[in-house]
């Protein structure tokens, strides 16, 4: 009997362990942190042994396969030791997919827009009558679906670079790279090419009749595909915000519509009939159009679904209006470009901007012009504000520092009333882990703090 060790007992780790048990493996779960009580109960009920508070080599050294939490870096001593010992280290997605013979996957990655695009694709498929689900970074872990007795029509999987590092055989029907901009560079030796190479793995095992979708204007994607070309014979669809190149299949943004050319034909979509607005969302929509038409969705159902889709939580989400001040929750903006997109949608000299969190090697000077254009006040909501203060504090915009979300919202409201700002925008540019569990926790607590003002 092969032994599998699952490193990390989060939701994906738990489901991978339960799947492994169902498939007849000897399973052991190891977490360097404390394991929640409810997870322990699930493991005990399934007869799965586990440890918490650290990894004991004697308990895991005989594993044939290790299913690794995405948060564990490749350079972690336990990973290096396992690989040196001949153990195969893979992600939960990879492990689940190996037990889902015949399943169809649409894989979505990129520095920004992954969740919106994944949710939009799944919405279109469901609206067209397909049994489709989101998984990966959103929805349930793929290993949970792998335990089901029957297969869904299609699985739309949002993938981070961390997950893609350990997915050597995962074979999607459609793969998408929305964009590549600096993010998580602390994990990749501050080398964007290493980060891009991890993203590029999504194109490695595309099905022969599959489709590779990517942003044709993205310089890092261009360089990536020079280093690691897509296999010959795979169809390619590029989307553009301007005039397209001489591609066979493409999507382009026109003045009032989107034009798409695919093997199925040429189609146009009026911008006025799309529920999502903004250039970055039009890019997401072009990727979703190509993916779903390639999968076989009816054009009428697609157009109706694009009209009815609602934006995902924590991405430019309306958090309420208090005394004529509009609050927007963009907690999912965890890198520079995400915040740049948000500021691009703001009016001049209109907002109080809330920034800060766990820095990932950000250069905040790259958004300085947008900050100056839009912001009447800044709040650095973080324990580590020195870099923000150094790079943005000299812009001449009043700023304060806070380590509490309720205090942040109260002070933002005071600043807005004093200087005449119409909007308070939480668009942090940073990860959330200095003060919050995750970006969802940050966004939820921001919304709750806004409600207290009422």
N, C-alpha and C positions, 0 to 999 in steps of 0.2 A: 504494500500500500504506500503510495507516494505521500510525503508529508508537505503540507503547505503552512507557512507562517505568514500571518497577516500583521503587518506593522502599522499600528494605528487603529484605534477602535471607535472612530467616528461612524457616521451612518454608512458611508461606502465600505469601510472596513468591516463593520458588522455584517452587512449584506454579502460581502465577498466570503466571509467566514461561513455564513449560513449556506451559501451556494456550494462552497467547497465540501461542506459536511454532506449536503444532499447528493453530491456527485461521488461520494465514497472516499474522499481524501481523509487522511489524518490531519487534523487542523489544530493550530496553536495561535493564539492572538497575543501580541505583545505591544504594550503602549508605554511610552516613557512618562506619560502623565497619568493622572487618576482617571479611571474609567467610570462614567456615569452609572448610577445604580440600575437604571432601566436597561442599559446595555448588558451589564453583568447578569441580570435576570434572564435576558434573551439567550446569552451564551450558555448559562447554566442549564436552561430548559432544553437547549439543543445538545447538551453534553460536550461542549467545547471548552477545553482548558485555556486559561489565559493568565497573564501577569500584568501588573501595572506599576508605575513608578520607576521604570527602567527596563532595558533589554538585557536578559541574561543569556550569554552565549551558549551555555550548556543546553538551554531550552530550545534553541533555534538552529544550532549548528548543523543538524542533520536534515534540514529542509531541502527539498528539491526545487521548490518554487517559493519566492517571497512576493507577496502582494503588498506594494509599498504605498503609503499615504503620499499624495502629491506634495505635501508640505515638507517631506524629508528630502534634503538635497542629495545629489549623486555623490557628493564628497563626504557624506556622513560616515564616520568610521564603521558603523554597523553594516552599511551598504557595501563599502569596499571590502570588508571582511567576508560577507556573504558571497560576493562575486568571486573573490579569490578562492573561496571554498567550492566553487563550481555550481553555486545556486543561481537559478535564473530569477532576476528581479524584474517584475512587470507591474503595470498599473492595474487598478481595479477594473477600468474599462476594458483593457486588453484581456484580463482573465474572464470577465463576463462574456465578451464577444466570442471567445473560444468555445463557449458552451451554448451558443445561439446559432447553430447551423441553419443556413437559409435566411437569416434575418437581413433586412435592408436598413442601411444606415446612411443618414445625411450628417456629415461632420462639419461643425462650424468653429472656426477659431479666428483670432485677430486681437489686437490690443484694445480695440473699442468696438462696441456694437454687437458683441457675441450674444448676449442675453436677448436683446431686442430681436435680432435676426432669427435666433433659434425659436423664440416664442412665436414670431410671425410665421415662420415656415410651418410649425406645428398647427397653428391656427388655420392657415390656408388648407392644409391637408385635411384637418377635421371638418372644416366647412364644406369641403368637397366630398365628404362621406367616408374618408379613410379613418382607420383605427390607428392614430398616430399619437406618440407621446414624446415629451421633452425629457432628456436625461443628461447625465454628466454633471456639469456645474450647477444645473438647475433641475428641478423636479426630483424624482426618486433616483437612487443609484441604479445604474444599469444592471448590477447584480441582482437587484430585487426583481426586475423584469425577466432576467435569465432563469429565475426559479419558477416562472409561470409555465403551465403545461402547454399553452398554445402561444404562437407568435403574433405580435401586433403587425399591422401592415408595414409600418416604418417607424424607426427610432431616430429622432433628431437630437444629436448629441453635441452639447456645447463643451469644448475642450480648451483647457489652458495649456500653456507651454510646458508646465510641470507634468501634466498628465501625458502629453505627447512624447516626452523623453523616454517613456517606458512602454511603447506600443509598437513592437516590431512587426506584428502580423495583422493588426486591425485593418479591415478592408472595407471602406465605405463605397457607396454607390455614387454619392456626390460629396465633394470636399470643397470647403470655402475658406479662403483667407481674406478677411475684410480689409485689413490694414496691418502694418507693422510700424509702431512708433515706440520710443523708449519706455520701457516698463519692466519691473522686476530685474533691473540690471544688476542689483546687488547679488542676485543669484547666478549671474552669468559673467562674473569678473568685469563688470561694467563694459562689456563688449557686445554691441548690438547685433553683430553677426552671429554670435553664439545663441543669442535669444531668437533671432530670425531662423536659424537652422533648426531649433526645436519646433517652432511653428511650422516649418516646411515639411516636417514629418507627416503632416496630414495628407500630403499628396503621394506618399511613398507607395502605398498599396491599393491605389484606386482600382475598382473593378474595370475590366477591359471595355465595357460599354458605359463607363462612368463619365463624370463631368468634373473638371477642375475649374473653380470659379475664383477670380481674384481681381483686386483693384488695379487697373492698368496704369494708373498714374503714380503708384507707390514705388518710390525709389528703392526702398529696402526689399520689397518683393521682387523687383527687377533683378537686383544683385543676387538675391537668394536663388532665383531660377537660373542664373548663370552658373552658380556654384553647384546647384542640384536640379538639373532640368527635369521637367515632368516627362514620364515615359512616353515614347513615341506611340502614336495611335490613340492616346487619350484625348478626347475633345476638350477644348478650352473655351471658357467664356470670360471676357474681361469687361468690367464696367468702368465708366468714365463720368466725370462731372463736366467735361468739355468735349470737344470734337474727338471721336474715337480714331484710333489708328486703323490701318487696313486689315482688320480682323474678320474672319469668317463669321464668328459668333460674338456679339457684343451687346452691351447696354450703354446708353448715353443719355445724359440729362439735357433736355432742350429747354427753351424758355418757358413753355407751359405744359410740357409733357415729358414722359420717359419713352424712349424708343428702344425696343429689344429685338435682336435678330438671333434666332435659334434654328436648329434643324426643323422644328415644328412650324416655322414661318416668322414673319415680321409683325410685331404688335406694338401698339402705342397705348399709353396709360396717362390719363389727364391728372396733373398734379392736384387739381381742385377736388378730385374724387378720392384722394388718398387720405387716410386718417392721420398718418404720421407726416410731420412737416420738418423742413430743414434739410440742407444738402447732405449732412451725414446720414440722416434717415433715408433719403432717396437712394444713397448707396446701398444701405441695408436692404431696401425694397428691391433694387435691381438684382441683388444676389438671391433674394427669396423668390423672385419671379423666375429666374433661370432654373433654380433648383426644383421648384414645384412643377414647372412646365416639363422639364426633363423627366420628372418622375411620372408624368402622365395626367396631371390635374387639368380639368376642363377650364377653358379660358373664362367663361362666364362666372364660374364658381370662384376663380382666382380674383377677378375684379371685384366681386362682391365681398370677398374676405379682406382684401386690401382696404376697402371702405369701412369695414366694421371693426377692424383690429384696434384694441386699446393698448396704450403704451404700458410697459412693465413697471412695477413699483420701483421706487428709488432712482428712476431715471427721468429727470425733469418733471417730477410728480408734484401736482398741486397739493400743497399742505395746508391751505386755508388763507383767509384774508382777515386781518385784524386792524381795525381803524384805518382802512384804505391801504394798508401795506400787504402786499401779496407775498406769501412764503412758498418757496419752491425747494423740494427735496431732491437733490441730485447726488445723494450719498454714494451712488454707484460710480461716480467719477473718481476713480482711484489712481489716475495718472494725469500727466500734463495735458495730453491731447483731448481727453474727455472733458476736462474743465475748459479748454480752449473752444470746443464745440458749444458748450453751454454758454460761454460768454459771447460767442458769435450770434446767439439768438437774443441777446439782451440789447435794450436801447442804450444810447449814450447817457452817461452820468445818471444812472437810474437805480443802482443797486447798492446794498450792503453785502459784501462777499465774505463768506465764511470758508476759510481754508485750514488745512493742517491735519496731521496724523503721523503715521509711521512713514518716514521718508524712504523712497526707493531709488535714491540717486537722482532726484529731480533737479532740473535747472529751471527755476521759477522765472528767470529773466526772459525766457522764451514766451511767456504770457504777459510780460510787463505792459506792452502796448495795449492789449485787450483789457487788462485791469485798469489802466489809466483811462481808457475810453468809456468804460462802463461803471466804474465803482466810485462811490462817494465815501465809503468807509470800509475797513477791513477788520475782520476778527480772526485771529490765529487760534483755533481751538485744538490745542495740542500741548503735550508736555515739553516737546522739543521744538521751540519756536525760533531758535537763533538763526537758522538758515533762511527761513521766511522773512524774518526781520532784516537780515543782511541784504537779501536780494529784492524784496518788495517794499521794505520799510522806508526806503529813500525816495519813493515816488512822490512824496508830498501828500499822500492820502492818509487821513487819520486812521490809526489802528489801535487795537487793544488785544490783550492775550487772555485766554480763559481756558480752564481745564474741566469745565462742567457744562453740559449741554443746556441745562435750564438757565444758567447764568449767561451763556452765550446768546440764547434766544432773547432773553430780557434785555441785554445790552444792545443787541442788534436792533430791537424795536425802538429803544431810546435813541440810538444813532439815526435810524431812519426818520423819526419824527423831527429830530434836531436839524438834519441836513436836507430834508425833503425827498429822500429816496422813496420810490414806489414799491421796491422789491427787496426781499431778503433771500439770497441764494446760497444754499449749502451745496458747494461743489468743491470737495476738499482737496483734490489733486493727489491725495495720499491714501495709503492703506489705513485701516481703522483700529489696528490692534493696540495702540497706545492707551486708548480710553474705552474701547468698545470690544464686544465679542467678534463682530464682523460688520460689514457695511450695512447689512439689514438692520442690525441692532442700532447702529448709529442713526440710520434714517428713521426708524420707528421711534426712537427716543426724541429725535428732533421734532417729529410730528406731534408727539405727546406734549412736548414743551410748548409748541405753538398753541395747542388746545388750552393749556393752562392760562395763556394770555387772555382767552375769551371769558 
